[in-house]
Amino acid sequence: MVLKSERRLILYRGGAMLREYKVALSRAPLGAKTREGDHKVPEGVYTIDAKNPHSDFHLALHVSYPNARDSANAAAAAVRAGGDIEVHGIKNGLGWLGRFQRWIDWTNGCVALTDPEIEQVYAAVPVGTTIEIRP
């Protein structure tokens, strides 16, 4: 679960909290993603539908945005929903930033962790895991 207002990602297994992380969000962190290029993190229930060990960022978990509701809303507004939303580490080559990457929101709609943190999450979260992103 991601709690955007608290900038936290919480891992659960069987209803029990396993671990909690502070995260950096997108450059426009308030509100739900509604269209491509709005720099917002989506809100809703999605699935981790792929893992990318060769991402431009240190490991990435792909989020199944847009879902059917997101696509329908974008179509009704005559805009593209966008995509390529991930939970990922720091941009490759910048891992030395560590916790400092959380000082500002810097992604284009993703949820960012430090490199050691994404390694933990990547190992713990299988493809098919539900991810809920709340305001």
N, C-alpha and C positions, 0 to 999 in steps of 0.2 A: 504494500500500500504506500502511496505517495500522498503526503499532506502538504500541498503547495504552500499554504499560508504559514506553515511551521518550518518549511524547507527540510522536511524529514522523509526518509524512506524507511519503512519498517518491514522486515521480513518476518513472516509467520509460517509455521508448519503445524498443521493439525489444530489450528486455533490458538496456538501458543506463540508468543513473540520470541523470535530467536535473536534478533539483532536490530539495532537502530542506527541510522547514518544521517548525518547532516549532508545536504546536497546543494548544488547550485542549479538554478533553473534558467529559463529563457530570458532574453533581454526585455520581454514584456510579460512579466510573471502573473499579472492579475487577469482573471477571466479565462474562459475556455477557448481553445483553438477553434476557429470557425472557418478559416480559409488558408490557402497556401500563402506563405510570406508574412503572416501576422506575428511571427516570432513568439507564439504562445504555446504552452504545454496543454495538450488536450485534457479534458476532464471526463471521467466515466469509467466503465469497466471494459478492459481490453485483455489481450492475451500476449504473452511473450511468444512470438511465432517463429523466431529464428535467433541463432547466436552467430556473431561474426568475430572470429579471432583475428581477422585481417583488416579491421576497420581503420579509418583515419585516426580514430581515438583508441586508447588502450582498452581493448575488448568492448564489445557492444551487444546488448540484448535488444532486439527489434520489437517494438510495440505494434500491435495490430491496428493502429490508427491508419485510415479512417474505418470505422465500423459502418454498418448499414445506415444508422441514424445520422452519423456525421456526413456521409455521402449524400443522403437525401436532403439534409439541411443546406449543404453547399450547392447542390443542384437547384434547389428552390431559390437561392440567392444569386444564382447564375455566376458562381465562382468555383474555383477548384478547391477541393478539401485539403490538398497537400498530402504529405506523408513523410516517410523516413524518420519517424520518431523513435528515439532509442534511450535506453539507460546505458550510459557509457562512462569511460574514464576520461582522463585529460588527453588533449590532442597529442599524438605521438611526437616525441621530442621535447615536450614541455612537462613531463612528469615531475620534474624538480619543483614545480609550483606547489605540489602537495596540497595541504589544507588552505593555502592562500587562494586557490582557485574558487573557494566559496565566498570570498570577500565581495564579489560582484556576481550578478546573474549575467551569463555570457553565452548561453547556447542559443540555437535557432528554434527551440521548441522541445528540447530534450531535457533529461534529468542527468546531471553529472556528479560523479563521485571521484575520489582520488584513485590513483592506480591500484594501490593495495586493497582499497575497499571494493572496487569493481572486480578484482580477482576473487574476493570472497563471495560476492553476490553471484558472479558468473558461475562459480563452482556449485553454488547452492540452489540455483534456479534452473530447472529443466525447461526445455521448450514445451509449451502447452500450459504453463503456469498462468493463472489469472493475475492481472495487475489492476488494482483500482486506484485511480488518480482523483483525489478530492481537492476542492478549492482550498 
